[in-house]
Amino acid sequence: MKPGTDSAEHSPEKGVFMVVAEVSVFPIGTGDPSVSQYVKAAAESLEASGLKCTLNPLGTTVEAESAAEIYNALSKAQEAVFELGAGRVYTVVKMDERRDEDRSAEDMVRSAQEG
């Protein structure tokens, strides 16, 4: 069992779990409309977590085996933005946690396209 998956619900006997999240981390009050340096820092921090990350125009898709892994990586991404001097950070998280089957973000897109 991976760290952060200590609940009985995440026991290996119950099967494989997949969590797909789209996260966006924004600095507030920088005085500059461009936030690319902050986005880069947050994205690099998420990628350094070892989780599968895909940067897209409005956020980053992150895949993990538990919500705890996502929250841990996201906390570090927020800290990366603070380290660049942001006094306030606003974060949006959309998360889909499946406990009935193992499905990647690509599987979810394919399923939607096929109807």
BADRENTOR-941768 format. One record per atom (N, C-alpha, C, CB): residue number from 1; atom name; y, z, x. Coordinates in steps of 0.02 Angstrom, whole numbers, plus 50000, padded with zeros to 5 digits. Each point is the difference from the previous one (the first is absolute). Glycine has a CB too. Layout:
N
[NUM, "CA", [Y, Z, X]]
...
//
This chain:
115
[1, "N", [49941, 50000, 50042]]
[1, "CA", [50059, 50000, 49958]]
[1, "C", [50062, 50000, 50045]]
[1, "CB", [49938, 50061, 49907]]
[2, "N", [50112, 49899, 50075]]
[2, "CA", [50061, 49996, 50040]]
[2, "C", [50045, 50060, 49987]]
[2, "CB", [49992, 49874, 49997]]
[3, "N", [50052, 50141, 50050]]
[3, "CA", [50048, 50054, 49989]]
[3, "C", [50042, 49985, 49938]]
[3, "CB", [50003, 50025, 50124]]
[4, "N", [50012, 50028, 49839]]
[4, "CA", [50041, 49992, 49940]]
[4, "C", [49959, 49984, 49938]]
[4, "CB", [50091, 49962, 50073]]
[5, "N", [49843, 50035, 49934]]
[5, "CA", [49957, 49985, 49943]]
[5, "C", [49953, 50059, 49988]]
[5, "CB", [50007, 49876, 50023]]
[6, "N", [50020, 50184, 49972]]
[6, "CA", [49959, 50059, 49997]]
[6, "C", [49980, 50021, 49930]]
[6, "CB", [50055, 50034, 50102]]
[7, "N", [49967, 49932, 49846]]
[7, "CA", [49982, 50021, 49933]]
[7, "C", [49930, 49977, 49984]]
[7, "CB", [50120, 49996, 49964]]
[8, "N", [49848, 50040, 49989]]
[8, "CA", [49932, 49982, 49979]]
[8, "C", [49999, 49930, 49970]]
[8, "CB", [49975, 50121, 49980]]
[9, "N", [50080, 49858, 49991]]
[9, "CA", [50003, 49933, 49970]]
[9, "C", [49992, 49945, 50052]]
[9, "CB", [50074, 50046, 49911]]
[10, "N", [49940, 49968, 50151]]
[10, "CA", [49996, 49950, 50053]]
[10, "C", [49938, 50009, 50043]]
[10, "CB", [50124, 49994, 50001]]
[11, "N", [49823, 50034, 49970]]
[11, "CA", [49939, 50009, 50039]]
[11, "C", [49964, 49934, 50007]]
[11, "CB", [49991, 50119, 49960]]
[12, "N", [49974, 49870, 50096]]
[12, "CA", [49964, 49938, 50010]]
[12, "C", [49949, 49985, 49945]]
[12, "CB", [50016, 50016, 50122]]
[13, "N", [49957, 50037, 49847]]
[13, "CA", [49950, 49990, 49948]]
[13, "C", [50030, 49965, 49939]]
[13, "CB", [49941, 50102, 50041]]
[14, "N", [50123, 49902, 49949]]
[14, "CA", [50032, 49971, 49942]]
[14, "C", [50020, 49927, 50011]]
[14, "CB", [50041, 50113, 49970]]
[15, "N", [49950, 49860, 50089]]
[15, "CA", [50015, 49930, 50012]]
[15, "C", [50060, 49988, 50044]]
[15, "CB", [49949, 49977, 49892]]
[16, "N", [50069, 49959, 50114]]
[16, "CA", [50055, 49979, 50042]]
[16, "C", [50064, 49999, 49959]]
[16, "CB", [49923, 49931, 50072]]
[17, "N", [50132, 50086, 49959]]
[17, "CA", [50064, 50001, 49966]]
[17, "C", [50049, 49954, 50034]]
[17, "CB", [49979, 50118, 49963]]
[18, "N", [50066, 49854, 49998]]
[18, "CA", [50051, 49956, 50027]]
[18, "C", [50067, 50016, 49968]]
[18, "CB", [49914, 49910, 50021]]
[19, "N", [50135, 50098, 50021]]
[19, "CA", [50068, 50012, 49977]]
[19, "C", [50043, 49943, 50027]]
[19, "CB", [49983, 50127, 49995]]
[20, "N", [50053, 49840, 49960]]
[20, "CA", [50047, 49948, 50020]]
[20, "C", [50068, 50022, 49975]]
[20, "CB", [49912, 49907, 49995]]
[21, "N", [50136, 50093, 50051]]
[21, "CA", [50068, 50021, 49982]]
[21, "C", [50051, 49950, 50025]]
[21, "CB", [49964, 50120, 50004]]
[22, "N", [50089, 49873, 49958]]
[22, "CA", [50057, 49962, 50025]]
[22, "C", [50056, 50051, 50009]]
[22, "CB", [49965, 49890, 49942]]
[23, "N", [50061, 50113, 50119]]
[23, "CA", [50052, 50049, 50015]]
[23, "C", [50063, 49965, 50025]]
[23, "CB", [49911, 50086, 50027]]
[24, "N", [50145, 49944, 49956]]
[24, "CA", [50065, 49977, 50025]]
[24, "C", [50039, 50061, 50022]]
[24, "CB", [50000, 49898, 49922]]
[25, "N", [50028, 50100, 50137]]
[25, "CA", [50038, 50055, 50029]]
[25, "C", [50070, 49975, 50016]]
[25, "CB", [49895, 50055, 50048]]
[26, "N", [50156, 49977, 49921]]
[26, "CA", [50069, 49978, 50007]]
[26, "C", [50044, 50055, 50027]]
[26, "CB", [49982, 49920, 49905]]
[27, "N", [50061, 50064, 50145]]
[27, "CA", [50050, 50048, 50020]]
[27, "C", [50057, 49998, 49949]]
[27, "CB", [49969, 49987, 50123]]
[28, "N", [50062, 50069, 49866]]
[28, "CA", [50057, 50005, 49954]]
[28, "C", [50062, 50019, 50040]]
[28, "CB", [49924, 50032, 49902]]
[29, "N", [50131, 49935, 50084]]
[29, "CA", [50064, 50019, 50030]]
[29, "C", [50009, 49980, 50072]]
[29, "CB", [49998, 50092, 49923]]
[30, "N", [49975, 49851, 50097]]
[30, "CA", [50007, 49979, 50070]]
[30, "C", [50067, 49966, 50012]]
[30, "CB", [49877, 49988, 50007]]
[31, "N", [50156, 49990, 49940]]
[31, "CA", [50063, 49965, 50008]]
[31, "C", [49992, 49926, 50017]]
[31, "CB", [50049, 50107, 50036]]
[32, "N", [49890, 49869, 49967]]
[32, "CA", [49986, 49931, 50017]]
[32, "C", [49950, 49972, 49949]]
[32, "CB", [50022, 50021, 50123]]
[33, "N", [49993, 49921, 49848]]
[33, "CA", [49953, 49972, 49950]]
[33, "C", [49933, 49978, 50030]]
[33, "CB", [50098, 49964, 49935]]
[34, "N", [49900, 50023, 50130]]
[34, "CA", [49937, 49980, 50032]]
[34, "C", [49959, 50062, 50016]]
[34, "CB", [50056, 49897, 50048]]
[35, "N", [49882, 50102, 49932]]
[35, "CA", [49955, 50057, 50014]]
[35, "C", [49939, 49978, 50040]]
[35, "CB", [50039, 50056, 49894]]
[36, "N", [49964, 49884, 50135]]
[36, "CA", [49941, 49973, 50035]]
[36, "C", [49975, 50045, 50056]]
[36, "CB", [50041, 49887, 49971]]
[37, "N", [50003, 50145, 50066]]
[37, "CA", [49976, 50043, 50055]]
[37, "C", [49961, 50060, 49973]]
[37, "CB", [50098, 49965, 50069]]
[38, "N", [49922, 50060, 49872]]
[38, "CA", [49965, 50056, 49969]]
[38, "C", [49932, 49977, 49972]]
[38, "CB", [50111, 50054, 49973]]
[39, "N", [49889, 49888, 49996]]
[39, "CA", [49938, 49972, 49973]]
[39, "C", [49951, 49988, 50057]]
[39, "CB", [50063, 49945, 49905]]
[40, "N", [49961, 50029, 50150]]
[40, "CA", [49957, 49988, 50058]]
[40, "C", [49969, 50066, 50025]]
[40, "CB", [50070, 49900, 50031]]
[41, "N", [49970, 50151, 49974]]
[41, "CA", [49976, 50065, 50024]]
[41, "C", [49947, 50029, 49953]]
[41, "CB", [50111, 50021, 50055]]
[42, "N", [49902, 49975, 49879]]
[42, "CA", [49952, 50025, 49951]]
[42, "C", [49936, 49960, 50002]]
[42, "CB", [50095, 50038, 49927]]
[43, "N", [49910, 49896, 50076]]
[43, "CA", [49941, 49956, 50002]]
[43, "C", [49959, 50013, 50063]]
[43, "CB", [50061, 49913, 49933]]
[44, "N", [49972, 50093, 50124]]
[44, "CA", [49964, 50014, 50062]]
[44, "C", [49964, 50067, 49998]]
[44, "CB", [50084, 49931, 50062]]
[45, "N", [49948, 50118, 49907]]
[45, "CA", [49969, 50065, 49994]]
[45, "C", [49938, 49996, 49955]]
[45, "CB", [50112, 50056, 50017]]
[46, "N", [49893, 49908, 49927]]
[46, "CA", [49943, 49992, 49956]]
[46, "C", [49943, 49965, 50036]]
[46, "CB", [50076, 49995, 49901]]
[47, "N", [49940, 49953, 50137]]
[47, "CA", [49948, 49962, 50036]]
[47, "C", [49967, 50044, 50053]]
[47, "CB", [50064, 49894, 49980]]
[48, "N", [49975, 50151, 50051]]
[48, "CA", [49973, 50045, 50052]]
[48, "C", [49950, 50050, 49971]]
[48, "CB", [50107, 49986, 50063]]
[49, "N", [49893, 50022, 49871]]
[49, "CA", [49953, 50047, 49968]]
[49, "C", [49928, 49976, 50004]]
[49, "CB", [50092, 50035, 49923]]
[50, "N", [49899, 49900, 50091]]
[50, "CA", [49933, 49973, 50002]]
[50, "C", [49976, 49974, 49933]]
[50, "CB", [49977, 50077, 50092]]
[51, "N", [50062, 49934, 49855]]
[51, "CA", [49982, 49974, 49934]]
[51, "C", [50018, 49926, 49997]]
[51, "CB", [50019, 50114, 49948]]
[52, "N", [49948, 49851, 50006]]
[52, "CA", [50016, 49929, 49992]]
[52, "C", [50068, 49995, 49964]]
[52, "CB", [49876, 49967, 49995]]
[53, "N", [50171, 49999, 50037]]
[53, "CA", [50068, 49994, 49973]]
[53, "C", [50019, 49926, 49998]]
[53, "CB", [50031, 50114, 50045]]
[54, "N", [50003, 49867, 49901]]
[54, "CA", [50025, 49932, 49993]]
[54, "C", [50072, 50003, 49978]]
[54, "CB", [49885, 49956, 49971]]
[55, "N", [50160, 50023, 50072]]
[55, "CA", [50071, 49999, 49985]]
[55, "C", [50015, 49942, 49953]]
[55, "CB", [50028, 50053, 50112]]
[56, "N", [50010, 49960, 49835]]
[56, "CA", [50022, 49947, 49955]]
[56, "C", [50075, 50008, 49989]]
[56, "CB", [49886, 49994, 49943]]
[57, "N", [50146, 49961, 50021]]
[57, "CA", [50073, 50002, 49994]]
[57, "C", [50029, 50064, 49969]]
[57, "CB", [49994, 49878, 49992]]
[58, "N", [49968, 50155, 49965]]
[58, "CA", [50027, 50058, 49965]]
[58, "C", [49964, 50066, 50015]]
[58, "CB", [50033, 49922, 49911]]
[59, "N", [49926, 50078, 50140]]
[59, "CA", [49964, 50061, 50017]]
[59, "C", [49942, 49985, 50047]]
[59, "CB", [50033, 50049, 49890]]
[60, "N", [49923, 49999, 50116]]
[60, "CA", [49941, 49994, 50042]]
[60, "C", [49940, 50022, 49959]]
[60, "CB", [50066, 50018, 50107]]
[61, "N", [49882, 49941, 49892]]
[61, "CA", [49938, 50019, 49968]]
[61, "C", [49957, 50037, 50051]]
[61, "CB", [50005, 49900, 49920]]
[62, "N", [49970, 50157, 50060]]
[62, "CA", [49960, 50042, 50045]]
[62, "C", [49933, 50014, 49965]]
[62, "CB", [50104, 50053, 50052]]
[63, "N", [49841, 49940, 49985]]
[63, "CA", [49933, 50012, 49974]]
[63, "C", [49968, 50057, 50038]]
[63, "CB", [49988, 49880, 49965]]
[64, "N", [49979, 50166, 49998]]
[64, "CA", [49968, 50058, 50031]]
[64, "C", [49941, 50022, 49958]]
[64, "CB", [50110, 50036, 50051]]
[65, "N", [49855, 50014, 49974]]
[65, "CA", [49944, 50028, 49963]]
[65, "C", [50020, 50059, 49958]]
[65, "CB", [49925, 49962, 50090]]
[66, "N", [50135, 50065, 49920]]
[66, "CA", [50023, 50056, 49960]]
[66, "C", [50076, 49999, 49993]]
[66, "CB", [49901, 50068, 50038]]
[67, "N", [50122, 49963, 49908]]
[67, "CA", [50072, 50007, 49990]]
[67, "C", [50031, 50042, 50055]]
[67, "CB", [49984, 49989, 49876]]
[68, "N", [49979, 50060, 50148]]
[68, "CA", [50026, 50042, 50054]]
[68, "C", [50017, 49960, 50062]]
[68, "CB", [49932, 50095, 49956]]
[69, "N", [50027, 49855, 50060]]
[69, "CA", [50014, 49957, 50058]]
[69, "C", [50066, 49962, 49989]]
[69, "CB", [49876, 49989, 50024]]
[70, "N", [50133, 49987, 49916]]
[70, "CA", [50063, 49964, 49984]]
[70, "C", [50059, 50046, 50008]]
[70, "CB", [49938, 49924, 49920]]
[71, "N", [50058, 50136, 50049]]
[71, "CA", [50056, 50047, 50003]]
[71, "C", [50015, 50021, 50072]]
[71, "CB", [49970, 50041, 49886]]
[72, "N", [49980, 49968, 50155]]
[72, "CA", [50010, 50019, 50069]]
[72, "C", [50037, 49945, 50038]]
[72, "CB", [49896, 50071, 49996]]
[73, "N", [50081, 49867, 49995]]
[73, "CA", [50032, 49943, 50034]]
[73, "C", [50072, 49991, 49974]]
[73, "CB", [49888, 49945, 50015]]
[74, "N", [50122, 50065, 49921]]
[74, "CA", [50066, 49991, 49970]]
[74, "C", [50049, 50053, 50026]]
[74, "CB", [49947, 49950, 49898]]
[75, "N", [50029, 50111, 50110]]
[75, "CA", [50042, 50053, 50027]]
[75, "C", [50026, 49982, 50070]]
[75, "CB", [49935, 50084, 49932]]
[76, "N", [50021, 49887, 50108]]
[76, "CA", [50020, 49979, 50068]]
[76, "C", [50049, 49941, 49997]]
[76, "CB", [49889, 50041, 50044]]
[77, "N", [50102, 49915, 49908]]
[77, "CA", [50046, 49943, 49993]]
[77, "C", [50070, 50025, 49980]]
[77, "CB", [49904, 49925, 49967]]
[78, "N", [50098, 50123, 49989]]
[78, "CA", [50065, 50029, 49981]]
[78, "C", [50033, 50032, 50060]]
[78, "CB", [49958, 50020, 49883]]
[79, "N", [50003, 50017, 50156]]
[79, "CA", [50028, 50032, 50060]]
[79, "C", [50027, 49949, 50049]]
[79, "CB", [49919, 50094, 49985]]
[80, "N", [50048, 49848, 50021]]
[80, "CA", [50024, 49948, 50045]]
[80, "C", [50069, 49976, 49979]]
[80, "CB", [49882, 49964, 50022]]
[81, "N", [50131, 50033, 49913]]
[81, "CA", [50065, 49979, 49975]]
[81, "C", [50052, 50054, 50013]]
[81, "CB", [49945, 49930, 49911]]
[82, "N", [50037, 50133, 50079]]
[82, "CA", [50045, 50055, 50016]]
[82, "C", [50018, 50000, 50074]]
[82, "CB", [49951, 50068, 49907]]
[83, "N", [50000, 49917, 50136]]
[83, "CA", [50013, 50000, 50073]]
[83, "C", [50050, 49947, 50021]]
[83, "CB", [49885, 50042, 50016]]
[84, "N", [50126, 49907, 49942]]
[84, "CA", [50051, 49950, 50015]]
[84, "C", [50069, 50021, 49977]]
[84, "CB", [49913, 49912, 49991]]
[85, "N", [50092, 50148, 49982]]
[85, "CA", [50066, 50026, 49981]]
[85, "C", [50014, 50002, 49925]]
[85, "CB", [50038, 49959, 50107]]
[86, "N", [49915, 50020, 49852]]
[86, "CA", [50012, 50003, 49928]]
[86, "C", [50004, 50074, 49979]]
[86, "CB", [49939, 49890, 49981]]
[87, "N", [50111, 50125, 49977]]
[87, "CA", [50007, 50068, 49976]]
[87, "C", [49961, 50013, 49936]]
[87, "CB", [50112, 50003, 50052]]
[88, "N", [49867, 49942, 49917]]
[88, "CA", [49963, 50004, 49937]]
[88, "C", [49953, 49941, 49996]]
[88, "CB", [50096, 50061, 49942]]
[89, "N", [49844, 49950, 50033]]
[89, "CA", [49950, 49947, 49994]]
[89, "C", [49972, 50000, 49930]]
[89, "CB", [49971, 50008, 50123]]
[90, "N", [50029, 49934, 49846]]
[90, "CA", [49974, 49990, 49932]]
[90, "C", [49935, 49960, 50006]]
[90, "CB", [50117, 50004, 49947]]
[91, "N", [49830, 50021, 50022]]
[91, "CA", [49934, 49969, 50007]]
[91, "C", [49970, 49986, 49931]]
[91, "CB", [49982, 50058, 50110]]
[92, "N", [49991, 49882, 49882]]
[92, "CA", [49966, 49980, 49938]]
[92, "C", [49927, 49987, 50017]]
[92, "CB", [50106, 49948, 49952]]
[93, "N", [49849, 50081, 50007]]
[93, "CA", [49928, 49991, 50011]]
[93, "C", [49968, 49978, 49934]]
[93, "CB", [49999, 50088, 50092]]
[94, "N", [49964, 49858, 49910]]
[94, "CA", [49956, 49980, 49945]]
[94, "C", [49930, 50002, 50028]]
[94, "CB", [50089, 49925, 49944]]
[95, "N", [49866, 50111, 50022]]
[95, "CA", [49934, 50010, 50028]]
[95, "C", [49945, 49990, 49948]]
[95, "CB", [50049, 50080, 50082]]
[96, "N", [49898, 49886, 49939]]
[96, "CA", [49941, 49989, 49959]]
[96, "C", [49941, 50030, 50037]]
[96, "CB", [50048, 49894, 49947]]
[97, "N", [49921, 50157, 50024]]
[97, "CA", [49943, 50033, 50032]]
[97, "C", [49938, 49987, 49958]]
[97, "CB", [50074, 50089, 50051]]
[98, "N", [49876, 49879, 49980]]
[98, "CA", [49937, 49984, 49965]]
[98, "C", [49946, 50045, 50027]]
[98, "CB", [50034, 49881, 49981]]
[99, "N", [49927, 50146, 49973]]
[99, "CA", [49943, 50041, 50019]]
[99, "C", [49934, 49971, 49973]]
[99, "CB", [50075, 50100, 50003]]
[100, "N", [49930, 49842, 49966]]
[100, "CA", [49940, 49970, 49972]]
[100, "C", [49973, 49942, 50042]]
[100, "CB", [50040, 50033, 49889]]
[101, "N", [50002, 49936, 50153]]
[101, "CA", [49978, 49947, 50044]]
[101, "C", [50049, 49990, 50056]]
[101, "CB", [49940, 49945, 49905]]
[102, "N", [50037, 50025, 50148]]
[102, "CA", [50040, 49987, 50060]]
[102, "C", [50032, 49931, 49993]]
[102, "CB", [49925, 50073, 50072]]
[103, "N", [50142, 49925, 49918]]
[103, "CA", [50034, 49937, 49992]]
[103, "C", [50064, 50000, 50042]]
[103, "CB", [49953, 49986, 49884]]
[104, "N", [50056, 49961, 50154]]
[104, "CA", [50059, 49994, 50043]]
[104, "C", [50059, 49972, 49961]]
[104, "CB", [49926, 49984, 50100]]
[105, "N", [50132, 50016, 49930]]
[105, "CA", [50058, 49970, 49969]]
[105, "C", [49988, 49926, 49988]]
[105, "CB", [50075, 50084, 50056]]
[106, "N", [49891, 49883, 49991]]
[106, "CA", [49984, 49928, 49991]]
[106, "C", [49954, 49990, 49940]]
[106, "CB", [50013, 49982, 50124]]
[107, "N", [49939, 50063, 49867]]
[107, "CA", [49956, 49995, 49942]]
[107, "C", [50039, 50007, 49935]]
[107, "CB", [49906, 50048, 50068]]
[108, "N", [50143, 49997, 49932]]
[108, "CA", [50041, 50011, 49940]]
[108, "C", [50041, 49937, 49983]]
[108, "CB", [50006, 50123, 50028]]
[109, "N", [50022, 49845, 50022]]
[109, "CA", [50039, 49939, 49989]]
[109, "C", [49954, 49945, 49975]]
[109, "CB", [50081, 50032, 50091]]
[110, "N", [49862, 49960, 49941]]
[110, "CA", [49953, 49947, 49980]]
[110, "C", [49978, 50010, 49927]]
[110, "CB", [49960, 49990, 50119]]
[111, "N", [50026, 50072, 49862]]
[111, "CA", [49979, 50015, 49932]]
[111, "C", [50055, 49983, 49950]]
[111, "CB", [49927, 50092, 50044]]
[112, "N", [50135, 49922, 49972]]
[112, "CA", [50055, 49983, 49956]]
[112, "C", [50010, 49925, 49993]]
[112, "CB", [50055, 50108, 50032]]
[113, "N", [49936, 49856, 50023]]
[113, "CA", [50008, 49928, 49999]]
[113, "C", [49945, 49966, 49960]]
[113, "CB", [50056, 50006, 50111]]
[114, "N", [49884, 50022, 49892]]
[114, "CA", [49943, 49970, 49964]]
[114, "C", [49998, 50019, 49927]]
[114, "CB", [49937, 50002, 50106]]
[115, "N", [50099, 50053, 49877]]
[115, "CA", [50005, 50021, 49931]]
[115, "C", [49938, 50032, 49977]]
[115, "CB", [50077, 49912, 49978]]
//
